Amino acid sequence: MSGPRPLHTSALAVAVLALALVLAPVAAVPVDQPPTERPGPDALPAPGDALPTTAGTAPVVAEGNTTGYLDLDTTIRTSRFGTATFDVGGAVAADSGRTRSIYRATRLRTAFTETEGNLTAQRAVVTRSADRIDDDITALEQRAQVALNRYNSGAISARSYLRELAAIDAAADSLRGTLDLLSTYNSVADEPIPSARIAAQKARLLPLQGPVRDRALAAMRGDGPPVRIFIQTSDEGVVLATIDRRGFTQRYIREAHVPSARDPGGVDRFDLAEDRLEAASDRSRNSYPWTWENRISASIGSFQGQPFLYTAGVYSVRIGHPHGADRTYDLITFIDGSTEEVFREIQYKDLSEIPLTRAATNDSDGVSLSVDRTRSGGPMRVTATNASTGEPLAADVLVNGETVGRTGSEGRYWVIAPRPTANVTVVHEGAAVSVEIFSDGAPTG
């Protein structure tokens, strides 16, 4: 998660916020390793149509001179864009799920308080609550899969799919807080359930939450501007990416989930090693060599605090790197101990730091257009200048005929590159200049 999310000002949201303030669960505090020192110097397919995938057998794809990324490992079903904007229905749906989760925390707190120190009763409350939370998580997982199936088949639009993802995200966020409370009460009651069970519940929530979903929810509540989001899906996996234009630094944010890389019932191979965290660290180094070689900070295993995810066979690896967006950790990954593969990944990148490849240029009617790309689903920079003087121009930017924004004082605008080709056009004072690019060309860097 990217942090607390503001609520819209409807009566329902005010009530939810008031209840949350009174009944906020106790949060576990992650314990991170100290930072290490820096080393030295939209062509839209028809709904349901499958697209060929460029992913190899390994889910993490290497990139030149920058961090790799988790890609979908099976046939891509959709690759298109959706926009999240002010949506009363979407905001209410999200608050409804959050209210239910807050009620779950309230019920747990009240029931545990009423035991008045009776250990047998306390243990029963903890066990019942864990069962109910399992049911709640299962319901969210099923809701997410149904939404994905409907989106892949063309039964719902990209906007409706983003609405569902945002609502699930809000409910999962509140459930995570309830799990912190459950962990506290479980300890008080002498652990009637294994702490690994709570860790497993936390791990199940990981794919249901994410920073891109947070941005979508903020837009639906009117707490942020409309957000254009790149959505790529397989039958089970999902990739979401967007450009965050808030603040001084523009950021590329991406989240990916590959369910096939997760085997919760398998043997934790890292646990067989002499040092399980070191074994997971070594696997991460193999998957993200550039990131590790250029790391600024690193943390292994401490995400979200106790009970640590690795007790359930999930290893969190977080790394800060030079292309990051001025965060402590810019690459956040989760490795399954059984498959030894990354199944969940979140990335933040500073757009001014990432390596680019010149994709195309064109001069016409006194306007010069250049496009610099990374890859499909990655950031792409569109620049408009005066063909004679080189001065930046304010121009409308269109991608595949859709107006996506306008260049600023520097004559530049960042967009997400569609897959696999794009027609990019800038329009300045009636003059339109276009180029056709192939976003899956030679690697960047």
ZAGUMI-457913 format. One record per residue (C-alpha): residue in one letter; x, y, z. Coordinates in steps of 0.25 Angstrom, whole numbers, always signed. Example, Ala and Ser with C-alpha at 12.3 -4.5 7.8 and 13.67 -1.06 7.14 Angstrom:
! ZAGUMI-457913
(rec "A" (+49 -18 +31));
(rec "S" (+55 -4 +29));
END
This chain:
! ZAGUMI-457913
(rec "M" (+0 +0 +0));
(rec "S" (+5 +14 -3));
(rec "G" (-1 +20 +10));
(rec "P" (-14 +24 +17));
(rec "R" (-25 +29 +7));
(rec "P" (-34 +41 +9));
(rec "L" (-49 +39 +9));
(rec "H" (-59 +46 +1));
(rec "T" (-69 +55 +9));
(rec "S" (-82 +47 +7));
(rec "A" (-89 +44 +20));
(rec "L" (-85 +30 +19));
(rec "A" (-71 +33 +18));
(rec "V" (-72 +42 +30));
(rec "A" (-78 +31 +38));
(rec "V" (-68 +21 +34));
(rec "L" (-56 +30 +38));
(rec "A" (-62 +33 +51));
(rec "L" (-64 +18 +54));
(rec "A" (-50 +16 +49));
(rec "L" (-44 +26 +59));
(rec "V" (-50 +20 +71));
(rec "L" (-48 +6 +67));
(rec "A" (-34 +7 +60));
(rec "P" (-27 -7 +62));
(rec "V" (-13 -7 +67));
(rec "A" (-3 -7 +56));
(rec "A" (+10 -15 +56));
(rec "V" (+22 -7 +53));
(rec "P" (+32 -13 +42));
(rec "V" (+46 -15 +46));
(rec "D" (+55 -12 +34));
(rec "Q" (+70 -15 +32));
(rec "P" (+78 -2 +32));
(rec "P" (+80 +4 +18));
(rec "T" (+92 -1 +11));
(rec "E" (+102 +10 +5));
(rec "R" (+100 +13 -10));
(rec "P" (+111 +6 -18));
(rec "G" (+120 +13 -28));
(rec "P" (+119 +20 -40));
(rec "D" (-15 +8 -111));
(rec "A" (-18 -1 -122));
(rec "L" (-29 -7 -114));
(rec "P" (-32 -22 -116));
(rec "A" (-46 -27 -117));
(rec "P" (-52 -32 -104));
(rec "G" (-47 -46 -100));
(rec "D" (-37 -46 -112));
(rec "A" (-24 -52 -107));
(rec "L" (-11 -46 -110));
(rec "P" (+3 -53 -112));
(rec "T" (+11 -51 -100));
(rec "T" (+26 -47 -100));
(rec "A" (+29 -53 -86));
(rec "G" (+38 -64 -85));
(rec "T" (+38 -76 -75));
(rec "A" (+43 -67 -64));
(rec "P" (+33 -57 -59));
(rec "V" (+44 -46 -56));
(rec "V" (+48 -40 -69));
(rec "A" (+62 -33 -69));
(rec "E" (+64 -19 -75));
(rec "G" (+77 -12 -79));
(rec "N" (+82 -2 -69));
(rec "T" (+70 -2 -60));
(rec "T" (+62 -11 -51));
(rec "G" (+55 -23 -57));
(rec "Y" (+40 -25 -56));
(rec "L" (+30 -36 -53));
(rec "D" (+22 -40 -66));
(rec "L" (+10 -49 -68));
(rec "D" (+15 -63 -71));
(rec "T" (+3 -68 -79));
(rec "T" (-5 -63 -91));
(rec "I" (-9 -49 -90));
(rec "R" (-24 -47 -91));
(rec "T" (-25 -32 -91));
(rec "S" (-16 -20 -92));
(rec "R" (-23 -7 -92));
(rec "F" (-25 +6 -84));
(rec "G" (-36 +10 -74));
(rec "T" (-39 +23 -67));
(rec "A" (-43 +25 -53));
(rec "T" (-50 +38 -50));
(rec "F" (-60 +43 -40));
(rec "D" (-71 +32 -38));
(rec "V" (-81 +33 -27));
(rec "G" (-85 +18 -29));
(rec "G" (-71 +14 -29));
(rec "A" (-67 +22 -16));
(rec "V" (-80 +16 -9));
(rec "A" (-77 +2 -13));
(rec "A" (-62 +4 -7));
(rec "D" (-68 +10 +6));
(rec "S" (-78 -2 +7));
(rec "G" (-66 -12 +7));
(rec "R" (-58 -4 +16));
(rec "T" (-70 -2 +26));
(rec "R" (-72 -17 +26));
(rec "S" (-57 -19 +30));
(rec "I" (-57 -9 +41));
(rec "Y" (-69 -16 +46));
(rec "R" (-61 -29 +47));
(rec "A" (-51 -21 +55));
(rec "T" (-61 -15 +64));
(rec "R" (-68 -29 +66));
(rec "L" (-54 -35 +70));
(rec "R" (-50 -24 +79));
(rec "T" (-64 -24 +87));
(rec "A" (-64 -39 +88));
(rec "F" (-50 -40 +93));
(rec "T" (-53 -29 +103));
(rec "E" (-65 -36 +108));
(rec "T" (-57 -49 +112));
(rec "E" (-52 -41 +124));
(rec "G" (-39 -49 +124));
(rec "N" (-45 -63 +123));
(rec "L" (-34 -70 +115));
(rec "T" (-43 -81 +109));
(rec "A" (-53 -70 +104));
(rec "Q" (-42 -62 +99));
(rec "R" (-36 -74 +91));
(rec "A" (-50 -77 +85));
(rec "V" (-52 -62 +81));
(rec "V" (-39 -62 +74));
(rec "T" (-41 -75 +67));
(rec "R" (-55 -71 +62));
(rec "S" (-50 -58 +57));
(rec "A" (-39 -64 +49));
(rec "D" (-49 -73 +42));
(rec "R" (-58 -61 +39));
(rec "I" (-46 -54 +33));
(rec "D" (-43 -66 +25));
(rec "D" (-57 -66 +19));
(rec "D" (-56 -51 +17));
(rec "I" (-43 -52 +9));
(rec "T" (-48 -64 +1));
(rec "A" (-60 -55 -3));
(rec "L" (-51 -44 -8));
(rec "E" (-42 -54 -15));
(rec "Q" (-54 -59 -22));
(rec "R" (-60 -45 -25));
(rec "A" (-46 -42 -31));
(rec "Q" (-46 -54 -40));
(rec "V" (-61 -52 -45));
(rec "A" (-57 -37 -48));
(rec "L" (-45 -42 -56));
(rec "N" (-53 -53 -64));
(rec "R" (-64 -43 -67));
(rec "Y" (-54 -32 -72));
(rec "N" (-46 -42 -80));
(rec "S" (-59 -47 -87));
(rec "G" (-63 -33 -90));
(rec "A" (-75 -33 -81));
(rec "I" (-71 -21 -73));
(rec "S" (-63 -9 -77));
(rec "A" (-49 -5 -73));
(rec "R" (-55 +6 -64));
(rec "S" (-64 -4 -57));
(rec "Y" (-53 -13 -55));
(rec "L" (-45 -2 -48));
(rec "R" (-57 +1 -40));
(rec "E" (-57 -14 -35));
(rec "L" (-42 -14 -32));
(rec "A" (-43 -1 -24));
(rec "A" (-54 -6 -16));
(rec "I" (-47 -19 -13));
(rec "D" (-34 -11 -10));
(rec "A" (-42 -3 +1));
(rec "A" (-48 -15 +7));
(rec "A" (-34 -23 +7));
(rec "D" (-28 -11 +14));
(rec "S" (-37 -11 +25));
(rec "L" (-36 -26 +27));
(rec "R" (-21 -24 +28));
(rec "G" (-23 -15 +40));
(rec "T" (-33 -25 +46));
(rec "L" (-21 -36 +45));
(rec "D" (-12 -27 +53));
(rec "L" (-23 -27 +64));
(rec "L" (-25 -42 +63));
(rec "S" (-10 -44 +64));
(rec "T" (-9 -36 +77));
(rec "Y" (-21 -43 +83));
(rec "N" (-15 -57 +79));
(rec "S" (-3 -54 +86));
(rec "V" (-11 -50 +99));
(rec "A" (-18 -63 +98));
(rec "D" (-6 -71 +97));
(rec "E" (-7 -73 +82));
(rec "P" (-19 -82 +80));
(rec "I" (-16 -82 +65));
(rec "P" (-2 -82 +59));
(rec "S" (+4 -69 +56));
(rec "A" (+7 -75 +42));
(rec "R" (-8 -75 +40));
(rec "I" (-9 -60 +41));
(rec "A" (+3 -58 +33));
(rec "A" (-3 -67 +22));
(rec "Q" (-16 -58 +23));
(rec "K" (-7 -45 +21));
(rec "A" (+0 -52 +9));
(rec "R" (-14 -55 +3));
(rec "L" (-17 -40 +4));
(rec "L" (-5 -35 -4));
(rec "P" (-10 -37 -18));
(rec "L" (-23 -30 -14));
(rec "Q" (-17 -17 -11));
(rec "G" (-7 -8 -18));
(rec "P" (-3 +7 -21));
(rec "V" (-9 +8 -35));
(rec "R" (-23 +3 -29));
(rec "D" (-21 +14 -18));
(rec "R" (-20 +24 -29));
(rec "A" (-32 +19 -36));
(rec "L" (-40 +20 -23));
(rec "A" (-35 +34 -20));
(rec "A" (-40 +38 -33));
(rec "M" (-54 +32 -31));
(rec "R" (-55 +39 -18));
(rec "G" (-52 +52 -24));
(rec "D" (-39 +53 -16));
(rec "G" (-30 +53 -28));
(rec "P" (-30 +56 -43));
(rec "P" (-35 +46 -53));
(rec "V" (-25 +35 -55));
(rec "R" (-22 +27 -68));
(rec "I" (-17 +13 -65));
(rec "F" (-11 +3 -73));
(rec "I" (-18 -11 -71));
(rec "Q" (-12 -24 -76));
(rec "T" (-18 -37 -72));
(rec "S" (-17 -52 -74));
(rec "D" (-27 -62 -69));
(rec "E" (-22 -60 -55));
(rec "G" (-11 -50 -55));
(rec "V" (-12 -35 -55));
(rec "V" (-3 -23 -58));
(rec "L" (-7 -9 -55));
(rec "A" (+2 +4 -58));
(rec "T" (+0 +19 -58));
(rec "I" (+7 +32 -57));
(rec "D" (+6 +40 -44));
(rec "R" (+8 +54 -48));
(rec "R" (+5 +60 -34));
(rec "G" (+17 +67 -27));
(rec "F" (+30 +72 -33));
(rec "T" (+35 +58 -37));
(rec "Q" (+26 +50 -48));
(rec "R" (+26 +36 -44));
(rec "Y" (+23 +23 -52));
(rec "I" (+16 +13 -43));
(rec "R" (+13 -1 -47));
(rec "E" (+8 -14 -39));
(rec "A" (+7 -28 -44));
(rec "H" (+2 -41 -39));
(rec "V" (+5 -55 -45));
(rec "P" (-3 -65 -38));
(rec "S" (+4 -77 -44));
(rec "A" (+17 -73 -37));
(rec "R" (+10 -76 -24));
(rec "D" (+8 -90 -17));
(rec "P" (+3 -87 -3));
(rec "G" (+2 -102 -1));
(rec "G" (+16 -106 -5));
(rec "V" (+29 -108 +3));
(rec "D" (+36 -96 +6));
(rec "R" (+50 -98 +0));
(rec "F" (+56 -86 +6));
(rec "D" (+53 -92 +20));
(rec "L" (+62 -104 +17));
(rec "A" (+74 -94 +15));
(rec "E" (+83 -91 +27));
(rec "D" (+78 -76 +26));
(rec "R" (+64 -75 +20));
(rec "L" (+65 -60 +18));
(rec "E" (+79 -61 +12));
(rec "A" (+74 -71 +2));
(rec "A" (+62 -62 -2));
(rec "S" (+72 -51 -3));
(rec "D" (+80 -59 -13));
(rec "R" (+68 -63 -21));
(rec "S" (+65 -48 -22));
(rec "R" (+79 -44 -26));
(rec "N" (+78 -54 -38));
(rec "S" (+64 -48 -42));
(rec "Y" (+68 -34 -41));
(rec "P" (+83 -33 -43));
(rec "W" (+84 -18 -47));
(rec "T" (+75 -14 -35));
(rec "W" (+84 -21 -25));
(rec "E" (+97 -16 -31));
(rec "N" (+92 -2 -30));
(rec "R" (+84 -3 -18));
(rec "I" (+83 +9 -8));
(rec "S" (+74 +2 +3));
(rec "A" (+69 -12 +5));
(rec "S" (+60 -20 +14));
(rec "I" (+58 -35 +15));
(rec "G" (+46 -41 +21));
(rec "S" (+40 -30 +30));
(rec "F" (+29 -25 +22));
(rec "Q" (+17 -21 +31));
(rec "G" (+23 -26 +43));
(rec "Q" (+20 -39 +52));
(rec "P" (+15 -49 +49));
(rec "F" (+25 -48 +38));
(rec "L" (+21 -53 +24));
(rec "Y" (+32 -63 +23));
(rec "T" (+26 -72 +34));
(rec "A" (+15 -75 +23));
(rec "G" (+26 -77 +12));
(rec "V" (+25 -63 +6));
(rec "Y" (+38 -54 +6));
(rec "S" (+37 -39 +5));
(rec "V" (+49 -33 -2));
(rec "R" (+49 -17 -3));
(rec "I" (+60 -9 -10));
(rec "G" (+63 +5 -12));
(rec "H" (+71 +8 -25));
(rec "P" (+76 +21 -33));
(rec "H" (+64 +20 -43));
(rec "G" (+54 +20 -32));
(rec "A" (+44 +31 -28));
(rec "D" (+51 +36 -15));
(rec "R" (+45 +26 -7));
(rec "T" (+52 +17 +4));
(rec "Y" (+48 +5 -5));
(rec "D" (+45 +6 -20));
(rec "L" (+44 -8 -23));
(rec "I" (+35 -17 -14));
(rec "T" (+34 -32 -17));
(rec "F" (+29 -44 -11));
(rec "I" (+35 -58 -14));
(rec "D" (+28 -71 -11));
(rec "G" (+37 -81 -4));
(rec "S" (+32 -93 -11));
(rec "T" (+33 -88 -25));
(rec "E" (+45 -79 -22));
(rec "E" (+38 -69 -32));
(rec "V" (+33 -54 -30));
(rec "F" (+18 -55 -30));
(rec "R" (+15 -40 -26));
(rec "E" (+23 -28 -30));
(rec "I" (+21 -13 -28));
(rec "Q" (+30 -2 -34));
(rec "Y" (+32 +13 -33));
(rec "K" (+41 +20 -43));
(rec "D" (+45 +34 -45));
(rec "L" (+43 +38 -60));
(rec "S" (+54 +47 -60));
(rec "E" (+64 +36 -57));
(rec "I" (+60 +24 -65));
(rec "P" (+68 +20 -78));
(rec "L" (+60 +23 -91));
(rec "T" (+62 +19 -106));
(rec "R" (+58 +28 -117));
(rec "A" (+46 +22 -124));
(rec "A" (+43 +32 -135));
(rec "T" (+44 +47 -140));
(rec "N" (+36 +55 -150));
(rec "D" (+36 +70 -154));
(rec "S" (+24 +76 -161));
(rec "D" (+18 +90 -162));
(rec "G" (+29 +96 -153));
(rec "V" (+26 +85 -142));
(rec "S" (+36 +75 -138));
(rec "L" (+31 +62 -131));
(rec "S" (+40 +52 -124));
(rec "V" (+36 +40 -116));
(rec "D" (+46 +33 -106));
(rec "R" (+41 +19 -101));
(rec "T" (+44 +8 -91));
(rec "R" (+35 -4 -94));
(rec "S" (+20 -8 -95));
(rec "G" (+13 -4 -82));
(rec "G" (+25 +5 -79));
(rec "P" (+27 +20 -79));
(rec "M" (+28 +27 -92));
(rec "R" (+32 +42 -94));
(rec "V" (+26 +51 -104));
(rec "T" (+33 +64 -108));
(rec "A" (+28 +75 -116));
(rec "T" (+38 +86 -121));
(rec "N" (+39 +97 -131));
(rec "A" (+45 +91 -143));
(rec "S" (+54 +103 -146));
(rec "T" (+58 +108 -132));
(rec "G" (+56 +96 -123));
(rec "E" (+48 +104 -113));
(rec "P" (+38 +95 -106));
(rec "L" (+23 +96 -110));
(rec "A" (+10 +94 -103));
(rec "A" (+3 +83 -111));
(rec "D" (-9 +73 -109));
(rec "V" (-4 +59 -109));
(rec "L" (-12 +48 -115));
(rec "V" (-9 +33 -115));
(rec "N" (-16 +24 -125));
(rec "G" (-26 +36 -127));
(rec "E" (-29 +38 -112));
(rec "T" (-25 +51 -106));
(rec "V" (-17 +47 -94));
(rec "G" (-12 +61 -89));
(rec "R" (-4 +73 -93));
(rec "T" (+11 +76 -92));
(rec "G" (+15 +86 -82));
(rec "S" (+26 +97 -81));
(rec "E" (+37 +88 -85));
(rec "G" (+29 +83 -97));
(rec "R" (+28 +68 -91));
(rec "Y" (+17 +59 -87));
(rec "W" (+19 +45 -81));
(rec "V" (+9 +34 -85));
(rec "I" (+9 +18 -84));
(rec "A" (+13 +12 -96));
(rec "P" (+2 +2 -102));
(rec "R" (+5 -11 -107));
(rec "P" (+10 -14 -117));
(rec "T" (+9 -1 -126));
(rec "A" (+4 +13 -125));
(rec "N" (+1 +25 -133));
(rec "V" (+6 +37 -126));
(rec "T" (+1 +51 -130));
(rec "V" (+4 +65 -125));
(rec "V" (-5 +77 -129));
(rec "H" (+0 +91 -128));
(rec "E" (-8 +103 -133));
(rec "G" (-15 +94 -144));
(rec "A" (-2 +87 -148));
(rec "A" (-3 +72 -146));
(rec "V" (+10 +63 -146));
(rec "S" (+10 +48 -145));
(rec "V" (+19 +36 -143));
(rec "E" (+17 +21 -142));
(rec "I" (+25 +14 -132));
(rec "F" (+27 -1 -128));
(rec "S" (+28 -1 -113));
(rec "D" (+34 -15 -113));
(rec "G" (+46 -13 -121));
(rec "A" (+61 -13 -116));
(rec "P" (+63 -13 -101));
(rec "T" (+65 +0 -94));
(rec "G" (+78 +4 -87));
END
